[in-house]
Amino acid sequence: MKYRTLGRTGVEVSVLGFGAMRLPQRGREGEVDEPAAIELIRWAVDHGVNYVDTAYVYHAGAGEGVVGRALRDGYRQKVQLATKLPIWSVERLADCDRIFQEQLDRLQTDHIDFYLLHCLQKTYWPKLRDLGVLQWAERQQAAGRIRHFGFSFHDSYEAFVEIVDAYPWSCCQIQYNFVSEDVQAGTRGLQYAAAKGLGVIVMEPLFGGTLANPPPTVQRLWDSAGAGVRPPDVALRWVWDKPEVSLALSGMNALDQVRQNVASAERSGAGTLTADERGLLARVRDEYQRLSPIPCTKCGYCLPCPSGVNIPVNFELYNQATVFQGSSRLLCRNLYLSLPESERADACARCGTCEDRCPQHLPVAELLQRTSEHFAAADGP
């Protein structure tokens, strides 16, 4: 296993972290297959993984308990344990106290190594700041119950910079992969945070596993590279090729996945991707773009919208929900619903201002209606 220093914390972490969002399940109700999950986590730790990430809401609240039991028998002392505060459930500081104590109990520990504000966005940030959540976390740090404090993020680059600049965070967690390197915080955010001394944890390096199961036209491009080229391996090593990345989380639910990802981590390194691999990734990225139903280039000429609609973000989420399958589609729907109502597609007043500005001459109002209807469907995208 290879290790990197996680920003200003000085903590050495394995480049591969175990993301406990997608543990193996059994039965129709999605109950965690606990023996299998414990086997995976312990196998990963036995082979050098020393960062385990969970959250209060994972697996409908059952995830932290499974992780806590997996880390019995001396495994807790071998890892950096990360979990997150569900900020949407915080109305007062007493909620932080209650939730945090419940997490300590579930995880069977007296401290959390990395405690993150979960899914921080500009809509939540002012409320949390004014409520005193940052000072609450400092008190927990002084008491030794939190070692390092950070945030996970799903919003724009501009919102990311504002939040990074507002507080001396230890770390941040961002969505980042080769298909969407300019989405949300993106490469600019990665570089900005690292330059500020934050450890940068990457989530969704395989976009919920969907990059490992590509559509037929994309699979043909991978096949053209020859036998032995695996999409997850190249995609993960693309993330680790960036020196600013501290570690990448992978939500693994089968032992073969853990073995393969550990092997990829052992082969990783900043600047180690070959020219052929970079060319292959560029062709794959272009094919994913071609498959996207709305040819929006995210130039931003349509902004500002008089009604406040964030047109490029709506189209980006619609494209991703259409092209990708499985959990990534659910993620896109959740991100759409987490947008302020004024920024969602259904707030469009059909004034036509955006269509006059669009250099691609897209029927923006019609496409926003399609986006709205898609995410409003009863069964989701």
MOMO-V232667 format. One record per run of one state. SS is the DSSP state (a for helix, b for strand, c for the rest). FROM is the first residue (numbers start at 1). TO is the last residue. If there is no record, write none. Layout:
{{SS/FROM/TO} {SS/FROM/TO}}
This chain:
{{c/1/2} {b/3/5} {c/6/6} {a/7/9} {c/10/11} {b/12/14} {c/15/15} {b/16/19} {c/20/24} {b/25/26} {c/27/30} {b/31/32} {c/33/33} {a/34/46} {c/47/50} {b/51/53} {c/54/57} {a/58/61} {c/62/62} {a/63/70} {c/71/75} {a/76/78} {c/79/79} {b/80/85} {c/86/86} {a/87/89} {c/90/92} {a/93/107} {c/108/111} {b/112/120} {c/121/121} {a/122/131} {c/132/132} {a/133/142} {c/143/145} {b/146/153} {c/154/156} {a/157/166} {c/167/170} {b/171/175} {c/176/185} {a/186/195} {c/196/198} {b/199/203} {c/204/209} {a/210/212} {c/213/215} {a/216/224} {c/225/230} {a/231/240} {c/241/246} {b/247/250} {c/251/254} {a/255/266} {c/267/274} {a/275/291} {c/292/310} {a/311/323} {c/324/326} {a/327/338} {c/339/340} {a/341/343} {c/344/344} {a/345/347} {c/348/352} {a/353/357} {c/358/363} {a/364/376} {c/377/381}}
